[in-house]
């Protein structure tokens, strides 16, 4: 557990005094242009308010350099803890060195630190390996239902440990179930336009593809648009991780077949709780992988699915 200098002083003052201090948490996003990270921010801000913490928000614009600048700026402002989605896993070692030196707790959201790094308070991510396996099995099933075994993938950048785990799990399921992953295309900007272009590239290069595995929400939206243009809706199956009002509608319409819900808001909530626990001398959970439950058109309107969706995105984003 990492404790800030001010917190150590508060703890030494006597039991309960650390909780009386007005702590400040900074949420540092890799890119607030991406709705997913806005929803993590919503979760972090909401939980901070519930805990009586002041909250500030910063955007790294997908730049490791700007990410470090944000960390230094936050420390200059006197924040007590950091919650962050890193630009990449490989960008985390210098961040962790600095925060260890300053004794400031840090919790990661969505993307964990580079493998081998240990000097962090908590990593609140999804259970990406298990979700990768489950989605791989589901996508292979979609392909077989459509008379084939070839699948394509629209992937997150593979310099992120979560993307590596998704891919590993998916590859294992494809091998076990007899499907062939014919091509993996990595996103650079997580935009729908890019995903449309990449889905079209997949379908042009491999016309026998019967299903597309999406590793992020925009992947499914882009794949759906490509299928609609080509008249292939229903003929090529689509599933994705994350979830949003857009992909929920596509699911209900039958354009895509499965969503493996990633709790963006839930990650912000839990990460903020973990750094607060560190600041107040309570137990922390170092690695907290949240499940990614599957929802389909059959159950997306159920009370259980709606409860899960409320941990994915805020009411302001759209209907559940």
N, C-alpha and C positions, 0 to 999 in steps of 0.2 A: 504494500500500500504506500502511495506517495502522499506526503503531507506538505503543504506550503508553510513557509516560515511564519506567516501570520496565524495560521491555524495551529501550529505547534505552540505558539504563545497562548492562544486561546485555550487550548487543551490544558496547558500547565496552570491556567488560572483556576481550574476546578471543574468538576463534573457539570455538564450541561451548558457551559459558557460558550463552547464552540458553536452550538446551535443558535445561540442568541446573536451571533455576528451576522451582519448582512453580507453574504457572499455574492460575488459576481462571477457568472460563467460566460465564456465566449464560445459561440458556435461558429466554426470556420468551415464553410462549404467548399467543395472543389469547384462548383459552378452553380450559382443561383439562377442561371438561365434554364436549368433542368428542373422540371416539376418535382421529380423524386426528392431532390435535395431541399426544395422549398418545403416539402411535407415533413422531412426530417426536422427542419427548422421549426415548423409548427409544433411538432411533438416536444422538442427541446424547450421552446419558449413557454409552452403550456405547463410543462412539468416544473420549469424554473419558477414560474409565478406561483404554482401550488406550494412550492418549497420555500417561498419567500426570498428567492435569489434574484438579483439584478441580472439582466440579460443583454448581451450585445451580439451582433451578427456581422460576419465578414465573408467576403467572396474572394476565392483564390483565382478565379477565371482560368482554371485548368493549368495553372503555372506553378511549378515547384518553387520558383523564385519568389513569386507573390505569396505563396503559402507561408514561406519562412518570414517574409516581411510582415504578414498578418500575425504570426505567432509573436514576433518581437514587439509589434504595436500593441497587441493585447497585453503582453507582460508590462509594457511601459504604462498602460492604462491601469495597471494594478489588479488585473483579473485574478481570481483565486483558482480557477479551473478551466480546462479546455475540453470542449466536445467538438470532434471534427470528423468529417469525411475526407480522407486524404485524396490528393490528386491521383496518386498511385501508391501501391504498396512500397515500391522502390524509393519513393520520396520520403519515407518516414524516419529512417535512421537519424538524420541531422535534427529533425524535430524532437525526437525522443532524447537525444543527447542534451539539447538545450533545456527541455522541460525537466529532465532529471537534475541538471545542474541548479535549476531554480526551484526545485522541489514543488512543482505544480502538477497536480493530478490531471491525467488526460484519458478520455474515453473515445475510442473510435466508433464510427457508425458506418454500416454498409460495407465498407472496405477495411480489412484488417491491416496490420503492419506487415512489413516484410518478414517472411519466415526467419526465425532465429532471434528476432527482437523480443525482449522480455520486459523492458522498462516502461510499461504502461499500466494504467490502472484497470482498464477494462476494454474489451473489444466486443461491441454489441453488433453482431452481424446476423445474416440468415444462415441456416444450416445448408450452406451451398452445395456441399458434396452430396448429402442425402437428397436435396432437392434436384440436383443434377441427375442423379440416378433415377428418381421418380419421373422427372420430366422426360428423360431419355426413353424410359419404358413406355410412357404415354405417347410420345411422338412416334416411336417405332410402331406402336399399335395403330396409330392413325395411318401410317404409311401402308401397313399390311391390309387394313380395312379398304384401302383404295387400290389394292392390287399390286403393290410394289414394296421394295425394301430400301430404296435410296432416300436419304434425308440430307438436308442442308442445314447450316447453322448460321445465324446472325449473332455474333458474339460481342461481348464487352471486350475492352482492351485486355490482352493477356499479360500485361504487366501488373494486373491487380490479382491479389491472392484469391478473391472471391470468384473471379472469372476462371482461374485455374482449377478451382474446386468444382465449379459447375461442369467444366469441360471433362475433367477426369471422371466424374460420376456418370455423365452422359455417355462417354466412350465405353465405359464398362457395361452399361445397360445395352447399348447398341450391339456390342460384341456378344453379350449373353443371349440377346433376343433375335440375333440374326439380321440386323439392319446394317447398312453401310453408310457412314458419314462421308459424303463425297466432297464436301468443301466447307471450310470455315472462313467467314469473312468478318473481320474485326471492325467495330465502329471507331471512328475518330472524333465525332462530335455528338453522338447520341441524338441525332435529328431524324425526324420522320423522312425527310427528303433523301438523306443518305441511305436510310433503310429501304426505301422504295427502289433506289438505284441498285443497291446490293441484292435485293430480292430478285429484281429483274436479271441481274448478272447471273445469279444462281440458276434461275429457270432457263436462261438462254444457254448457259454452259452445260447444264444437266437437265434436259427436258424430261427425263424419267423420274425426277424427284417427285415423291408423293407426300412429303411432309416437311415442314420447316420448324426448326427449334429456335425460338427467340430467347435470348438471355436477358433482355431488358424490354421495357414496355413499348418504346418507339419501334422496336424491331417488329412486333406484331402488327402495329398500326401500318408500318411501311409495307410489310408482307401482304396485309389485307388489301391495301390500295393496288399493289402490283397484281394480285390475283383478280381483283375486280376489273382492272383494265384488260387483262388477258382472258377473261371469261372462265377462270379456273376456280372460282369460289366453290368449296365443297369437294372439288376434285383433288386439291392439294390441302392437306390438313395443316393447321397452325396452332402451336401452343407457345406460351411465353411465361417468364417470371415477371414479377412486380404487380401490375394491376393499376388501373386508373378508370375514371368515368368513361373515357374513350374506349378502352379495351373491354370494359364491362358491357358497353352497348354492342360492340362487335361480337361478343360472346352470346348475348341475347339474340342477336340477328342471325347467328349461325355462321358468321364469316370466319371466326376462329373457334376453336373447340375446347381450349383449356387455359386457365390462368392459375399459376402457382404464386399465391399472394405473398409478397414481401412487405413486412410491416415497416414502411418508411416512417410513419408517425410513431409507431411503437419503438423503433430504434432510437429516435430522439428522446422519447420519454425515459427509456431504460438507461441510456447513456448518461443523461443528466442525473438520474437517481444514483447511478454508480459513483460519479464524482462527488455528489453531495455526501454520500456515505463515507467516501474517503476523507472528506473535509471534516466530518463530524465523528470520526473514529468508529464508524459502524462497519460491519463486514461488507466486502465487495466481492463480486464475481468477476474473475479475470477474463474469462472467455464465455460469452453468453450468446450462443447461436439460436436465433428464434426460428421456429418451424415455418415452412412455406406450404400451407395447405392448398390442395387443388380444389378449384371450383369449376363447374361446367354449367352449361345452359340449364341443365336439369335442376341444379340446386342453388344457383346464384341468387334467387329471390327468397331463399329460406332465411329465417331469423339467425341461424348460425352463420351463414355466409355474410349477412349484413353486419353482424357483430365483428367478424374478421375484417371486413372492408373498412370499418371505422378505425381500425389500427393502421390502415394503409394510407388513406388520404383524408384531409379535413372536410367538413361539410361545405366549406366555401368552394371546394374544387368541383363539386357536382353531386349528383344523386348517388345513392348506394343501390 
